[in-house]
Amino acid sequence: MVIRENLLHAHQHFREGWVRGNLFKSPGPTQFDASGDIGPLHDRPLTLLAEYLGLDELQHIIQPVVDIPRPLGVKSEPPVLRGIRLPANMSMLEQQRLQYVPEMPSYLRAELSVVEEDICPQWCTSPEGLARSFPETYGKVSAVRLVPSGEGKVPASPLLGPQQLLRKRRIGIVFASNQAPGYNSVAAGVFDYLSKQTPAADLVGFAGGYEGLINGYTLPIDADTVNRHRNLGGQDMLVYASEHGCLAFKDHLEAVVATIKSERLDGLVVVGNAQAQVDAAFIAEACAAERLDTAVISVPVSVDCDFPFVQQSIGYDTVCRTLTSYIG
């Protein structure tokens, strides 16, 4: 691998600033528009620019439009910091993605009710062992269907449709596994939905994966935060962590339950891979054992799409399309 000398010098020039704060600018591979043009210079990959630009020109392209703000301190000891994205410093492609509005199926835009299905899907070799592991939740209704209001046998829960609530809800969300496309989009979708409730529910993020959930490292998720991350990759909305931790021991679950109690959560959204779905089941079991009313919901996000009973995980389609675009 050859590193162009002027690219190395440009990195050395900006390195001190990048240590203090993150510069979120990821144009990615060369982006072609409809005319076949590769777009303005600042949206071309830096490795390509280093082929024909001098050091001064390269530094001018890399230079942020706005000074990089200092990260937001979530926890002082140990230090937990969240970088702050500024749209002015983003590439043109990223700025366009911020404005994209995913299309919601009309079926899901209506007020919904829940119909319990008389099935209990299982994928295990020992149902008896499963029952011993989950004494509080095993055998409960595990499959529901959403239908337009009026057709359901069970009234919609407060989080299933825009309706009057007796009190303000408080929901937590945690990114519980490795990087994949879609994490920020899941958080944005949850936020948008909760914002439409009356009164609007609060969404609280846990920084750094399970470490944040275990230790109570919380971040409020507001409209400004969501709007700086819409449709963009990464996990930095909730502080990217190379190691998300795990719920391997009983004391981990006990700490999670303690966090749920202290944060007065009505619900917890666990976003991640297949292992994260198992973790969500254990969290739900622990909450049931403590007689908590907290609803635990898991969202399958993975590039592997290896979930039983799930047709396609979030992130899988993006990865497939991206890789095939490289091949084709």
DRENDO-1510 file (C-alpha; in Angstrom, 1 decimal, always signed):
<recs>
REC; n; res; u; v; w
REC; 1; MET; +0.0; +0.0; +0.0 .
REC; 2; VAL; +1.4; +3.4; -1.0 .
REC; 3; ILE; +0.7; +6.5; +1.1 .
REC; 4; ARG; +1.3; +9.7; -0.9 .
REC; 5; GLU; +3.7; +11.9; +0.9 .
REC; 6; ASN; +1.5; +15.0; +0.7 .
REC; 7; LEU; -1.4; +13.1; +2.2 .
REC; 8; LEU; +0.8; +12.1; +5.1 .
REC; 9; HIS; +1.9; +15.7; +5.6 .
REC; 10; ALA; -1.7; +16.9; +5.5 .
REC; 11; HIS; -2.6; +14.3; +8.2 .
REC; 12; GLN; +0.2; +15.6; +10.3 .
REC; 13; HIS; -1.0; +19.2; +9.8 .
REC; 14; PHE; -4.6; +18.4; +11.1 .
REC; 15; ARG; -3.8; +15.6; +13.5 .
REC; 16; GLU; -3.7; +17.8; +16.7 .
REC; 17; GLY; -7.2; +19.2; +15.9 .
REC; 18; TRP; -8.6; +15.8; +15.2 .
REC; 19; VAL; -7.4; +14.5; +18.5 .
REC; 20; ARG; -9.4; +17.2; +20.3 .
REC; 21; GLY; -12.5; +16.7; +18.2 .
REC; 22; ASN; -13.9; +14.6; +15.4 .
REC; 23; LEU; -14.2; +15.9; +11.9 .
REC; 24; PHE; -17.3; +14.1; +10.4 .
REC; 25; LYS; -16.8; +14.1; +6.7 .
REC; 26; SER; -17.0; +10.9; +4.8 .
REC; 27; PRO; -17.5; +11.3; +1.0 .
REC; 28; GLY; -16.7; +7.6; +0.6 .
REC; 29; PRO; -15.9; +6.1; -2.8 .
REC; 30; THR; -16.1; +8.4; -5.8 .
REC; 31; GLN; -19.7; +9.5; -6.2 .
REC; 32; PHE; -21.0; +9.9; -9.8 .
REC; 33; ASP; -24.0; +12.1; -10.5 .
REC; 34; ALA; -26.5; +11.6; -13.4 .
REC; 35; SER; -24.3; +13.4; -15.8 .
REC; 36; GLY; -21.3; +11.2; -15.1 .
REC; 37; ASP; -19.3; +14.0; -13.4 .
REC; 38; ILE; -17.5; +13.0; -10.3 .
REC; 39; GLY; -18.6; +16.2; -8.5 .
REC; 40; PRO; -16.7; +19.0; -6.8 .
REC; 41; LEU; -13.2; +18.5; -5.5 .
REC; 42; HIS; -14.1; +18.4; -1.8 .
REC; 43; ASP; -16.3; +15.4; -2.4 .
REC; 44; ARG; -13.6; +13.2; -4.0 .
REC; 45; PRO; -11.7; +10.7; -2.0 .
REC; 46; LEU; -8.6; +12.1; -0.4 .
REC; 47; THR; -6.4; +9.3; -1.7 .
REC; 48; LEU; -7.5; +10.2; -5.3 .
REC; 49; LEU; -6.9; +13.9; -4.7 .
REC; 50; ALA; -3.4; +13.2; -3.3 .
REC; 51; GLU; -2.5; +11.8; -6.8 .
REC; 52; TYR; -2.6; +15.2; -8.4 .
REC; 53; LEU; -2.9; +18.0; -5.8 .
REC; 54; GLY; -0.1; +19.7; -4.0 .
REC; 55; LEU; +0.1; +19.8; -0.2 .
REC; 56; ASP; -1.4; +23.4; +0.1 .
REC; 57; GLU; -4.3; +22.5; -2.2 .
REC; 58; LEU; -5.0; +19.2; -0.3 .
REC; 59; GLN; -5.0; +21.0; +3.1 .
REC; 60; HIS; -7.4; +23.6; +1.7 .
REC; 61; ILE; -9.8; +20.8; +0.7 .
REC; 62; ILE; -9.6; +19.1; +4.0 .
REC; 63; GLN; -9.9; +22.2; +6.1 .
REC; 64; PRO; -13.2; +22.3; +7.9 .
REC; 65; VAL; -15.6; +25.1; +6.9 .
REC; 66; VAL; -16.4; +25.7; +10.6 .
REC; 67; ASP; -14.1; +25.1; +13.5 .
REC; 68; ILE; -14.5; +21.6; +15.0 .
REC; 69; PRO; -16.4; +21.9; +18.3 .
REC; 70; ARG; -15.1; +20.2; +21.4 .
REC; 71; PRO; -16.8; +16.9; +22.1 .
REC; 72; LEU; -19.7; +16.8; +24.5 .
REC; 73; GLY; -18.6; +15.3; +27.8 .
REC; 74; VAL; -21.0; +12.5; +28.9 .
REC; 75; LYS; -18.9; +11.2; +31.8 .
REC; 76; SER; -15.7; +12.7; +33.2 .
REC; 77; GLU; -14.2; +9.6; +34.9 .
REC; 78; PRO; -13.7; +7.5; +32.9 .
REC; 79; PRO; -14.0; +10.0; +30.1 .
REC; 80; VAL; -16.9; +9.4; +27.7 .
REC; 81; LEU; -17.1; +11.9; +24.9 .
REC; 82; ARG; -19.5; +12.4; +22.0 .
REC; 83; GLY; -18.3; +14.2; +18.9 .
REC; 84; ILE; -20.6; +16.9; +17.5 .
REC; 85; ARG; -21.5; +16.8; +13.8 .
REC; 86; LEU; -21.8; +20.1; +11.9 .
REC; 87; PRO; -23.6; +20.0; +8.6 .
REC; 88; ALA; -21.4; +22.8; +7.3 .
REC; 89; ASN; -18.4; +20.4; +7.6 .
REC; 90; MET; -20.1; +17.5; +5.9 .
REC; 91; SER; -19.6; +16.4; +2.3 .
REC; 92; MET; -22.3; +17.3; -0.3 .
REC; 93; LEU; -23.4; +13.6; -0.3 .
REC; 94; GLU; -23.9; +13.7; +3.5 .
REC; 95; GLN; -25.8; +16.9; +3.4 .
REC; 96; GLN; -28.1; +15.4; +0.7 .
REC; 97; ARG; -28.7; +12.4; +2.9 .
REC; 98; LEU; -29.7; +14.5; +5.8 .
REC; 99; GLN; -32.6; +15.9; +3.7 .
REC; 100; TYR; -33.8; +12.4; +2.6 .
REC; 101; VAL; -37.2; +11.4; +4.0 .
REC; 102; PRO; -37.8; +7.6; +4.1 .
REC; 103; GLU; -41.2; +6.7; +2.7 .
REC; 104; MET; -43.5; +5.2; +5.4 .
REC; 105; PRO; -46.1; +2.6; +4.2 .
REC; 106; SER; -49.6; +3.9; +4.5 .
REC; 107; TYR; -50.5; +0.9; +6.6 .
REC; 108; LEU; -48.1; +2.0; +9.3 .
REC; 109; ARG; -49.2; +5.7; +9.2 .
REC; 110; ALA; -52.7; +4.7; +10.5 .
REC; 111; GLU; -53.6; +4.3; +14.1 .
REC; 112; LEU; -53.0; +0.7; +15.0 .
REC; 113; SER; -54.2; -2.0; +17.3 .
REC; 114; VAL; -52.7; -5.3; +18.3 .
REC; 115; VAL; -54.0; -8.8; +17.5 .
REC; 116; GLU; -52.4; -11.6; +19.5 .
REC; 117; GLU; -51.6; -14.6; +17.3 .
REC; 118; ASP; -52.0; -18.1; +18.6 .
REC; 119; ILE; -48.5; -19.1; +17.8 .
REC; 120; CYS; -45.3; -19.2; +19.8 .
REC; 121; PRO; -42.4; -19.6; +17.3 .
REC; 122; GLN; -39.3; -21.4; +18.6 .
REC; 123; TRP; -36.0; -22.3; +17.2 .
REC; 124; CYS; -34.2; -24.4; +19.8 .
REC; 125; THR; -33.4; -28.1; +20.5 .
REC; 126; SER; -34.6; -28.0; +24.1 .
REC; 127; PRO; -37.9; -26.2; +24.9 .
REC; 128; GLU; -37.6; -27.5; +28.4 .
REC; 129; GLY; -34.2; -25.8; +28.8 .
REC; 130; LEU; -35.7; -22.6; +27.4 .
REC; 131; ALA; -38.5; -22.7; +29.9 .
REC; 132; ARG; -36.0; -23.1; +32.7 .
REC; 133; SER; -33.9; -20.2; +31.5 .
REC; 134; PHE; -36.9; -17.9; +31.1 .
REC; 135; PRO; -39.4; -18.9; +33.8 .
REC; 136; GLU; -41.1; -15.4; +33.8 .
REC; 137; THR; -41.5; -14.9; +30.1 .
REC; 138; TYR; -41.6; -18.4; +28.5 .
REC; 139; GLY; -44.9; -19.3; +27.1 .
REC; 140; LYS; -46.3; -15.8; +27.0 .
REC; 141; VAL; -47.7; -14.5; +23.8 .
REC; 142; SER; -44.7; -13.8; +21.6 .
REC; 143; ALA; -46.3; -13.0; +18.2 .
REC; 144; VAL; -48.6; -10.1; +17.5 .
REC; 145; ARG; -50.0; -8.5; +14.4 .
REC; 146; LEU; -50.7; -4.8; +13.9 .
REC; 147; VAL; -54.0; -4.0; +12.3 .
REC; 148; PRO; -56.0; -0.7; +11.7 .
REC; 149; SER; -57.8; +0.4; +14.9 .
REC; 150; GLY; -61.1; -1.2; +15.3 .
REC; 151; GLU; -60.1; -4.6; +14.0 .
REC; 152; GLY; -57.9; -5.6; +16.9 .
REC; 153; LYS; -58.9; -7.8; +19.8 .
REC; 154; VAL; -56.6; -5.9; +22.2 .
REC; 155; PRO; -56.5; -2.0; +22.3 .
REC; 156; ALA; -53.3; -0.5; +21.0 .
REC; 157; SER; -50.7; +0.3; +23.6 .
REC; 158; PRO; -49.7; +3.9; +24.1 .
REC; 159; LEU; -46.6; +3.5; +22.0 .
REC; 160; LEU; -48.4; +2.0; +19.0 .
REC; 161; GLY; -50.4; +5.0; +17.7 .
REC; 162; PRO; -51.0; +8.7; +18.2 .
REC; 163; GLN; -53.4; +9.0; +21.0 .
REC; 164; GLN; -53.9; +10.7; +24.4 .
REC; 165; LEU; -51.6; +9.5; +27.1 .
REC; 166; LEU; -52.2; +9.8; +30.8 .
REC; 167; ARG; -48.5; +10.7; +31.5 .
REC; 168; LYS; -45.3; +11.4; +29.7 .
REC; 169; ARG; -43.4; +8.3; +28.7 .
REC; 170; ARG; -39.6; +7.8; +29.0 .
REC; 171; ILE; -37.9; +5.4; +26.6 .
REC; 172; GLY; -34.3; +4.3; +26.4 .
REC; 173; ILE; -32.2; +3.1; +23.4 .
REC; 174; VAL; -28.9; +1.4; +23.2 .
REC; 175; PHE; -26.7; +0.4; +20.2 .
REC; 176; ALA; -25.7; -3.1; +21.4 .
REC; 177; SER; -23.4; -4.5; +18.7 .
REC; 178; ASN; -20.9; -3.7; +16.0 .
REC; 179; GLN; -21.2; -1.2; +13.2 .
REC; 180; ALA; -23.8; -1.7; +10.5 .
REC; 181; PRO; -25.9; +0.6; +8.4 .
REC; 182; GLY; -29.1; +1.8; +10.0 .
REC; 183; TYR; -28.4; +2.4; +13.6 .
REC; 184; ASN; -28.9; +6.2; +13.4 .
REC; 185; SER; -32.0; +5.6; +11.2 .
REC; 186; VAL; -33.5; +3.4; +13.9 .
REC; 187; ALA; -33.0; +6.0; +16.6 .
REC; 188; ALA; -34.4; +8.7; +14.3 .
REC; 189; GLY; -37.5; +6.6; +13.6 .
REC; 190; VAL; -38.1; +5.9; +17.3 .
REC; 191; PHE; -37.6; +9.6; +18.0 .
REC; 192; ASP; -40.0; +10.7; +15.3 .
REC; 193; TYR; -42.7; +8.3; +16.5 .
REC; 194; LEU; -42.4; +9.3; +20.2 .
REC; 195; SER; -42.5; +12.9; +19.2 .
REC; 196; LYS; -46.0; +12.4; +17.8 .
REC; 197; GLN; -47.4; +11.1; +21.1 .
REC; 198; THR; -49.4; +13.4; +23.3 .
REC; 199; PRO; -47.6; +14.4; +25.4 .
REC; 200; ALA; -44.4; +13.7; +23.5 .
REC; 201; ALA; -42.3; +11.0; +25.0 .
REC; 202; ASP; -38.6; +11.5; +26.1 .
REC; 203; LEU; -36.0; +9.4; +24.3 .
REC; 204; VAL; -32.8; +8.7; +26.3 .
REC; 205; GLY; -29.7; +7.2; +24.7 .
REC; 206; PHE; -27.0; +5.1; +26.5 .
REC; 207; ALA; -23.5; +6.0; +25.5 .
REC; 208; GLY; -21.0; +3.4; +24.4 .
REC; 209; GLY; -23.2; +0.3; +24.1 .
REC; 210; TYR; -23.7; -1.9; +27.1 .
REC; 211; GLU; -21.1; +0.0; +29.1 .
REC; 212; GLY; -23.4; +2.9; +29.1 .
REC; 213; LEU; -26.5; +0.8; +29.9 .
REC; 214; ILE; -24.7; -0.9; +32.8 .
REC; 215; ASN; -23.2; +2.2; +34.2 .
REC; 216; GLY; -26.0; +4.7; +33.4 .
REC; 217; TYR; -24.1; +6.9; +30.9 .
REC; 218; THR; -27.1; +8.7; +29.4 .
REC; 219; LEU; -27.5; +11.2; +26.6 .
REC; 220; PRO; -30.8; +13.1; +25.9 .
REC; 221; ILE; -31.8; +12.6; +22.2 .
REC; 222; ASP; -33.5; +15.7; +20.9 .
REC; 223; ALA; -34.5; +17.0; +17.5 .
REC; 224; ASP; -31.2; +18.8; +16.9 .
REC; 225; THR; -29.2; +15.6; +17.6 .
REC; 226; VAL; -31.4; +13.4; +15.4 .
REC; 227; ASN; -31.3; +15.9; +12.5 .
REC; 228; ARG; -27.5; +15.9; +12.4 .
REC; 229; HIS; -27.4; +12.1; +12.0 .
REC; 230; ARG; -30.4; +11.2; +9.8 .
REC; 231; ASN; -29.7; +8.6; +7.2 .
REC; 232; LEU; -26.0; +8.6; +7.9 .
REC; 233; GLY; -23.9; +5.6; +8.9 .
REC; 234; GLY; -22.0; +5.0; +12.1 .
REC; 235; GLN; -23.0; +4.9; +15.8 .
REC; 236; ASP; -21.6; +8.3; +16.9 .
REC; 237; MET; -25.1; +9.5; +17.9 .
REC; 238; LEU; -24.6; +7.4; +21.0 .
REC; 239; VAL; -20.8; +7.4; +21.2 .
REC; 240; TYR; -19.1; +4.8; +19.0 .
REC; 241; ALA; -17.3; +2.1; +21.1 .
REC; 242; SER; -15.0; -0.4; +19.6 .
REC; 243; GLU; -16.0; -2.7; +22.5 .
REC; 244; HIS; -19.7; -2.6; +23.3 .
REC; 245; GLY; -19.3; -4.7; +26.4 .
REC; 246; CYS; -21.6; -7.7; +27.1 .
REC; 247; LEU; -24.1; -9.0; +29.5 .
REC; 248; ALA; -22.2; -12.2; +30.3 .
REC; 249; PHE; -22.7; -12.3; +34.0 .
REC; 250; LYS; -25.6; -12.0; +36.5 .
REC; 251; ASP; -24.2; -8.8; +38.0 .
REC; 252; HIS; -24.4; -7.2; +34.5 .
REC; 253; LEU; -28.1; -7.9; +34.3 .
REC; 254; GLU; -28.6; -6.6; +37.8 .
REC; 255; ALA; -26.8; -3.4; +36.9 .
REC; 256; VAL; -29.0; -3.0; +33.8 .
REC; 257; VAL; -32.2; -3.5; +35.9 .
REC; 258; ALA; -30.8; -0.9; +38.4 .
REC; 259; THR; -30.3; +1.6; +35.5 .
REC; 260; ILE; -33.8; +0.9; +34.2 .
REC; 261; LYS; -35.2; +1.7; +37.6 .
REC; 262; SER; -33.1; +4.8; +38.2 .
REC; 263; GLU; -33.9; +6.2; +34.8 .
REC; 264; ARG; -37.6; +5.3; +35.3 .
REC; 265; LEU; -37.8; +3.8; +31.8 .
REC; 266; ASP; -41.2; +2.7; +30.4 .
REC; 267; GLY; -39.4; +1.0; +27.6 .
REC; 268; LEU; -36.0; +0.0; +26.3 .
REC; 269; VAL; -35.0; -0.5; +22.7 .
REC; 270; VAL; -32.0; -2.8; +22.1 .
REC; 271; VAL; -30.6; -2.4; +18.6 .
REC; 272; GLY; -28.1; -4.9; +17.3 .
REC; 273; ASN; -27.2; -8.3; +16.0 .
REC; 274; ALA; -28.4; -11.8; +16.9 .
REC; 275; GLN; -26.5; -11.8; +20.2 .
REC; 276; ALA; -28.1; -8.5; +21.1 .
REC; 277; GLN; -31.6; -10.1; +20.6 .
REC; 278; VAL; -30.7; -12.8; +23.1 .
REC; 279; ASP; -29.5; -10.1; +25.5 .
REC; 280; ALA; -32.8; -8.3; +25.1 .
REC; 281; ALA; -34.6; -11.5; +26.1 .
REC; 282; PHE; -32.6; -11.8; +29.3 .
REC; 283; ILE; -33.2; -8.1; +30.1 .
REC; 284; ALA; -37.0; -8.7; +29.6 .
REC; 285; GLU; -36.8; -11.7; +31.9 .
REC; 286; ALA; -34.9; -9.8; +34.5 .
REC; 287; CYS; -37.4; -6.9; +34.4 .
REC; 288; ALA; -40.3; -9.4; +34.7 .
REC; 289; ALA; -38.7; -11.0; +37.7 .
REC; 290; GLU; -38.5; -7.6; +39.3 .
REC; 291; ARG; -42.1; -6.9; +38.4 .
REC; 292; LEU; -41.2; -3.9; +36.3 .
REC; 293; ASP; -43.6; -2.7; +33.6 .
REC; 294; THR; -40.7; -1.8; +31.3 .
REC; 295; ALA; -41.3; -3.1; +27.8 .
REC; 296; VAL; -38.1; -4.4; +26.2 .
REC; 297; ILE; -38.0; -4.3; +22.4 .
REC; 298; SER; -35.2; -5.6; +20.1 .
REC; 299; VAL; -34.5; -4.3; +16.6 .
REC; 300; PRO; -32.4; -6.6; +14.3 .
REC; 301; VAL; -29.6; -4.7; +12.7 .
REC; 302; SER; -26.8; -6.7; +11.1 .
REC; 303; VAL; -24.9; -7.1; +7.8 .
REC; 304; ASP; -25.2; -10.9; +8.2 .
REC; 305; CYS; -29.0; -11.3; +8.2 .
REC; 306; ASP; -28.7; -14.4; +10.3 .
REC; 307; PHE; -31.9; -14.0; +12.4 .
REC; 308; PRO; -34.5; -16.8; +12.7 .
REC; 309; PHE; -38.0; -15.6; +11.8 .
REC; 310; VAL; -36.7; -12.3; +10.3 .
REC; 311; GLN; -36.9; -12.0; +6.5 .
REC; 312; GLN; -34.2; -9.2; +6.3 .
REC; 313; SER; -32.3; -7.4; +9.0 .
REC; 314; ILE; -31.7; -3.6; +8.9 .
REC; 315; GLY; -28.4; -2.9; +7.1 .
REC; 316; TYR; -28.3; -6.0; +5.0 .
REC; 317; ASP; -29.8; -4.4; +1.9 .
REC; 318; THR; -27.4; -1.5; +2.1 .
REC; 319; VAL; -24.4; -3.7; +2.3 .
REC; 320; CYS; -25.5; -5.9; -0.5 .
REC; 321; ARG; -26.2; -2.9; -2.8 .
REC; 322; THR; -22.9; -1.3; -1.9 .
REC; 323; LEU; -20.8; -4.4; -2.5 .
REC; 324; THR; -22.5; -5.2; -5.8 .
REC; 325; SER; -21.9; -1.6; -7.0 .
REC; 326; TYR; -18.2; -2.2; -6.5 .
REC; 327; ILE; -18.3; -5.4; -8.4 .
REC; 328; GLY; -20.5; -4.2; -11.2 .
</recs>
